[in-house]
């Protein structure tokens, strides 16, 4: 292996580690990797920037816009309503119909917007059927992933695999080229969820859900003792020591911070003016504490609660930060949350069951964070009708421009049909569809830009440059050669299994888009070395890169339902690992059956 290949592999490994530990945003990591490869002379500056003009990148961006048009107009209401009507009178039939609907729609829309649409619908179904939300939200995420494997536009992963194949001089993948295998794959996964889900999924209720049973989650919040508070001079033991479910974490006193144990520490035993207490607790206990006199939220979190509720009916709600929310990367104080949302006060935050020891107002929001907020019931509509987050109250959000729904649906059908007929390249058709959404009034231009997830595009552009560097340096041939050295003696089926498993394992740790870009050239190299047609290995990467069920971090939809479902990391492992094994076994039968191991003609 050459020095250049070793350097490229080192950069890729460091990027993988940074993606996993999330010290820096994933898109920033990809750009740092591109800079490292360019400065070292592995790729030229033009090659480093070439990914931003890649047709696959354009297609992914436009698919975000097409999905937003369907969401904004409520174009999916008819399909959803029909499927839910089918299940009336039967709990199992209702859940089955709902998951089939999700999988079907995900075949033609990006996965993440489908999860955004159906999260409140699934919560409403859970409430009506008296089922804990945790029994349905992981299946919701998995159904979007499974459905996305059926068509070219079902997920950005498929588009990137197709682009890599085309770059290698082969025809791009067709719209329904792998639909047969994808349907078998999806039906198998949904059947597994139906049979094993009741045994493996936890019973946990959302904070705002009326479903019984389950572990109550603990949020982190901070409270302020103002100079005029009657609690100043009293001990923390007296104020919170006897309250059930409240645990002090830290006292912030001016520029000094004191961590637990606080009650036994003479310096922090008694409350002083302007003390800020960071604590964790159950929502009911936090609400009870904040309703006492002398206790308030720091001003940067919202209006002081003392006296705020007079003459008003206050209610507690959970808000989940949307994937494209402008809150992402900002603090609650910096976003002026209270001023922009009818003086609603965020009292606590939950992030993947982490108990953060930073001040709540200084925590930068991430996709999937769950905010616990107090709001005047008369102002709830202001929270419902925003793109920043979803309110977890089990009702479908009202949608705008409903009269434009037929137009939005017709635009998507036209894009799919023309792509299937190969009238024009997919990137051009997606761009035309996005423009049509704006010209037809289904979306405003501002909404069009807001729908595009820039971080995903930057990540894709960066990984495209990293893939080029691996190809130029010989790192791809080195990896494929090492894999063949281990598995070649066992035959092509063993090599196929190795490609699938490697893509799946890496995908459990990093973005599926990155896996698609980095592993498709490896699959092509393996097939070339074996002297076989590359289709089996291409589709091993395509299905393996979407086979992320065992962790919440490899796929956006898994992370999105983490907070609302009250899940733990182990919940994904418990149901995701056996599901992955089942899908791996099915793939090893279906892929060689549909795309046999055929020698390349001499």
N, C-alpha and C positions, 0 to 999 in steps of 0.2 A: 504494500500500500504506500503510495507516494506521500510526501510531506504535505502537499496541498489537500489530499483527501483526508489525512489525519486532522488537519486544521479545520476543515469543513465539518467533520464529524464532531470535533470538540465544540464548535460553535453551536451545532444542532443540539448536542447533549445539554449544554448549558442553557439553551433556550427551552428545552423540554423541562429541565429542572425548575426554571423560573416560572414557566407556565403552570407547573404543578403547585408550587408553594405560594404563588400569587403575591409575591413581594411587590411586583410591578404589574400594571395592566398588560394583558396579553398582546394588545396591538402595539404598545410601546416596546415590548420585548422583541416582537418580530422586526420592528424597525431598527432596533439596536443590533440585532443579528445581521440584518442587511448591511448596515454600516460597517460592521466588523468584516464581513466578507468583501465589501467593496474596497475598503482601505487596504486590505491584504492583497488586492489584485486578483482575487478569485473570479469576480465578475466585474464588468465595467459599470460606470455610472449609468449609462443608457440601459444596460441589462437590469440594473437594480430598480430602475423606475418603470421598466417595461410592464411589470405586473399591473400597474394602475390603469393600463389601457387594454388589459386582457379581456377578450369577449366574455369569458365566464364571469368576470367581476361585474361587467355591465349587466349581464343577465341576472345575477344575484341581486344587484341593486334594484333592477326593474321589477323583480318578483316581490320585493318588499312593497313596492308601490301598488302592484296588482292586488296583493293581499290586503293592503290598507283600504283600497277601494271597495272590496267586498265587505270589510268590517264596517266602514263608514256608512254604507248604504243598507246594511242588514240583508244582503243578498243571500245569506245562508239560512235565514230564518225558516224558509219554506221546507228545506231539506231536514233541518233540525226538528221542526214541528211534526213532520210526517213520521220520522223515526221514533220520536217520543210518544206519539199517539199509538204506534204499534205496540209499545210496551205497557200500555195502561192495563192495570189489573194484575200485573205480575212483576215482582221485584226483580227476579232474574232476567226476565225479558226486557224490562226497562233499561237495566244496566247494559245488557248485551246490545240492545238497539243503539244506545248512546255511544258505546265504544266503536261499534261498526260505523256509525256516522262520523265520528272523529277520524277514524282510519281512512274512510273514503275521502273526506274533505282534505286530509293531509296529503293525499296523493296528488293534489292539484294546487296546494298552497304551501308556503313555507311553514315548517312545523311550529315555530315559536308563536306566530300570530294565531294559529289554531288553538294553542294552549291558552292564549290570552282571551280568546273568544269564549272558550268552553269552561274556563275555571269557574266563573259565577254560575253558569248553567249547571255544572256538576255539583256545586255546593247546594244549589236549590233542589236538585234531585235527591241529594243525600238527606237534606232536611225533610223532604216529603216522604221519603221511604224509610226514615228513621235509621239511616246508616251513617256510621262515623265517616267524616270526610276522608280520613286516612285510608279507608278501604277503597276509595275511588280515584284519588288524585295521582298516585303512582300509575295505576292503569291508564289514566288520561294521558300522562306523559308518554308512556310506552306505546299507546295506540297511535299517537302522532308520529313517533319514530317508525313504527311498523308500516303505517300507511305511506310514509315518505319514501319507502323503498320500492314502490310500485311503478313510478313514472320518472321521467327525466327531471321534471320540475318539482318533484315532491320534496326535495331537500337540496340545499346548495352543494352537499357532498356529491350527489350524482352529477351535477353540472361540472364540477371540478374534475371528476374522474373522466368525464367525456372530453373535456378540454385537454387533459393530459394525453388521452388516447389520440386525439386529433393532432396534437403537437408532434406525436411520434410518427406521423405520416399515415395514420389509419383513419377510416371514416369515423365521424363522431357517433356517439350512441343515439339511437332513435328514441322518440318520445315513449313508445311502448315496447321497446326492444326486450326489456327484462321484466315486463309486467307479469308474465306467467310465473316466473320464479318468485317475483315479489309478492304476488297474491298468495302463493303457497306459504311463503315465509311469514306473511302477515297473519294469515288465518291460523297457522300453527301457534304463533305468539299469542294471539287473542284467545285461542282455545286453552292454552296453558294458563293464562290469567284467569279465565273463567273457572277452571278446575282447581288450580293450586292457590289462587288469590285468597279465597276464604281461609285457607290454612296458614298462609305465610304473611299476609298483610296485617299490620297492627291495628288495634282499635284505639284511636286517639281522636279527641274532639278538638275542633278549632275553638279558640277563645270565645268567639261570638256565636258559635254554633250551639244549638240546643240538644245536639246528639249526646247521649249519655256515655259515661265511662271514659277511661283513658287518662293519660297523664296530663296534668295541667302544666303548660309551659311557663317558664319564668323569664321575664323581660328585665332588661337593665334600664334604669332611669336615674335621674338626679333631681334632688330637691334643694331648695334654697331656704335658709332661715334669715329673713330680713332683719335689719337692726331693731325694728319695732315689734318683732314677733314675741308673743308671750312665752314662747318655748326657749328663748335665749336664757342661758344659765342652768337649764335643766340637763340631765344626763341623757345620752343617747339610749341608755337602758330604759329610762322612763318613757321616752317617746316612741321608740320602735322595738325595744327589746322583747316586749310581750305580744307584739303583733304577729299573727300567724303568717308564715311564708315570706317574711322580709329578712334579708340578710345584708348587713352593711359591707361594702367593699372598700370604700376609700372616702376620706374627708379631704376636701380641697379648701385650704385656708390661706387666702392671699396667693403668694407664690409657692407655698409649701403644700406638699401632699403627704398624707399619712394613710398607709394601708392597714387592713385588718391584721390583728384584732384591735378594734377601736375602743370597745367598752372598757377593757382592762388597762388601756394606756392612759396614764395620768394626763398627758398632753391633749388627748382627744376625748376624754371622758365626758366633758361638759360642752354644751353647744355655745358657740360664740357668734356674735353678729356677722352676717355675710358668709357663714359657713355653707359650703355646698357638699351635700352628702350623695355619694354614688352608691346605689344599692340595687339588688336584684330581688324580684318577688313575683308572686302571682298577680294577675291583673286585678282581681277583686281587692286584694290587700293594698295594692298601689293606689287604687281608686279611693279606698277608704282613708288612707293616709293623706292623700291630697285634698280630701274634703274637710279635713280638720282646720281649725283656725291656726294661723301662724306658720303654715307650710305652703309653699308655692313653687312653681317651676321657675328656673332662671329666665330672665326676660328674653334671651335669645331663642328660647324654645317656643315662646308664645305668650299670650296674655297671662298675667297672674291670676290664679284661679280663685283666690279669696274674693268672694262677693260676685264673681263673674256669672254664676248660675242663678242669681236671684231673678225670679219671674220667668225663668226658662227651664225647659226640660233637657238636661244634658244626657247624652248617650255615649257609650264607648264603642268604638269601631276599630277593626283591623284594616290596614291599608297595605297592599303588596306593591312594591315598586316594579313598574312595568319594564320590559327589556329596553325600550327606547325612551324611557323617561328622562326628561331634562334634569331630574334630581340626581341621576347617577353621576358620581364624582364630586357632588356638592354636599356641603353640610346643611343641616336644617336651618341653622342661623343664617348662613350665606344665602340660602334660597328664600329667606323670609317667608317660611312656610305659613305661619299664622296669619300674616297680613294678606297673603294671596288666597287663603282658603277660609274666609269667613271667621277668622279668629279661632279656628280649630287648634287645639293644643295637643301636640305630640308629647305623650308622657313617657314613652318607653320605646325601645327598639329590640327586635329579635333578629339575629343573623345566624342561621344554621345551628341553633342551639349554642352559639358562642356567648360567653358572658364577658363582654368587653370591659376593660378597665380604663377606657378613655372617656372623657366627658361626652355625654350624649350629643350635645350641640356641636361637638367637633368631629363626630364620626362622619366620614364620607360615605354616602349612600352607594349601595350596589344593587344590581338587579336581583329581585327575589327577597330583599329585606322586607320584614314585616314591621310596620309602625303601629303602635297602639295609641289611639288618639281619642280625645274627648271633644265632642262637638254638640252644638245646639241642634236638636232634632229638626228645627225649621230650616237649618242650613245644610242638611244632608245631601240635597240634590246637587249642591255645588261640589261636593266631594265625589258624587257618583259620576258626574259628567266631565271628567278630566282624563287626559291621556297619560297623566303622570303615574297613576297607580290604579289598582282595582280594589274596590271596597268588598270585603268578604262578608256579605250578608245574604248570600244565596239567591240573589235575584239577578236577572239579566239586565245589563246596562242598556239604557235607551240609546238608540242609534239615530243619526241624522241622515237627511237626504234619502229617506226610504223610497220615495218615488223614483229614485235613480237606480234602484236595485236591479231591475231587468237589464238596464244598460251595462252595469258592472258585470253581471253574470255573462252577458253576451260577449263582452270584451274578452273575458277569460276563456270562454268556449272557443272564440275565434283564434286566440293565440294558440291554444292546445291543438285545435284541428289543423291549422296551417303548419304548425311544427310537426305534427304527425305525418302530414302529406309532404313534408320537406320542401315547401314552397320557397321558404327563405331560411337563413340561419336563425337559430334560436335566439341569439343575442339581439338581432334586428327586430324580430317579432316581439320579444319582451319589451324592447324600447318603444316600439310602436304602440303596444298595449298600455304602457305607462303614460305615454302622451295622450292616448285616447281617454284614459281615466280623467285627466285634467281638462281636456277640451270638452268632454261630455258633461262636466260639472259634478262628477262623482267625487272628486277631490279638488281642493284648492291647491295652488302651487306650493303654498307654505306647508300644507299637510303632506304633500308629495315628498318634499325634502325631509320633513320630520319623520316620515315613515322609514327612511333609509337608515340602517344601523351602520354608522361610519366605522365603528370599531371592528365590525366583522369584515368590512371591505379592506381596511388597513391590514388586518391579520391575514387575509387571503393574499393580498399583494405581497406581503412580506414572505409568506411561505412559498409563493411562486418563485420568488427570487432565491430562496434557500434551496428549493428543488432544482433550479437551474445550476446553482453552485455545486450541488451534489453530483449532478450529471457531468459537468465540465471537469471536475476534479477527479472523477473516477470512483467517488465514494459509493455510488449506487451499485456499480459492478462489484465492488469489494463486499458490500452487504449481501448482494444476491449470491456471490460466490461462496461466502461463508455459510449462508443458509443451505445452498445446494451441497456443500461439502458434508453437512450433517445429515441431510434428509434424502439426498439423491438415490442412495442405495435402497431406499424403501419404496421407490417408485413415484410417479407424478402425483398420485393422490396424497401421499404424505407431504410432498412439497406444497400442494394446494392447501392442505390443513395448516402447514406452517405459516403460509402467507396470511390466511384468514385469522389465525390465532394471534400472530404478531400485530396485525392491524387492530384487532379487538382489544388486546392488552394495552397497547399504547393509547388507544382511543378512550380507555377508562381513565386516563390521566390528563389528556390534552384535548383540544378541539378536534371534532371530527373533520372539519375542513382542512386542518393541517395534516391529518392522517391521509386524507384523499390525495393531497398535492404531493406529499413526500413518498407515499407507498405505491402509487400507480406506476411511476417509472421503475421501481424495484420489481413489480410484478411483470412488466414488459421485459425487463432484463432477464428475469428467471425463465420466462417462456422462450426467449431467444436462445439462451444457453442450452435449454433442453431440446431445442429444435421443434417446439410445439406451437400451435396457434395460441395466441395470448388470451382468448376470451375467458376460459375458466379462471385464470389468475386475475384478470381485470375485475370480474364479478365477485371474486373472493375478497378483493379490496373494497369494492362498492358495498357489499353486504357487511363485511367485517367492520368498515368504518362507521356504519350505522348501528352496530351491535353493542351499544353502550347502555347497559341496564344495571350494572353492578355498583356504580358510584353516582353521586349527584353532580359531579363536576365536569364530566366529559361532554355532556349535552345540555344545552340551555334549558330545555323544557324540564329536565330532571331537577335542575337547580330552582327553577321558577316555582315548582309545587312544593319545594322542601319546607318553607316556612308555613304556608297555609295548611299543609297536612300534618304539621307537628312531628315531622319525621326525624329520625336519627340516621346517621351514616350507615349503621348496621342494618337498617330496614331495607336499603337498596341492595346490600350484599345478600341478605337472606332470600329475597325473591329474585334478584337480578342474576345471581350466579347460576342457579338451576335453569333459568330462562335462557341464558347465554349458552349453556351446555346443550339444551334442547335445540336451539336454533343453529348451533354449530353442527350438530349431528344431521339436521335436516339439510343444511347447506351442502354438506359433504356428499349427500345423495343427489340433491336436486341439481346442483351446478354441473357436475360431470354428465348427468343425464341429459340436460338441455344443451350444454356446450361440451361435447366429448373431447378427450385428449387426442387431437388430430395433428399428425406430423406436418410440418411446413413442406410444401412441395419443393423439390430441388430445383 
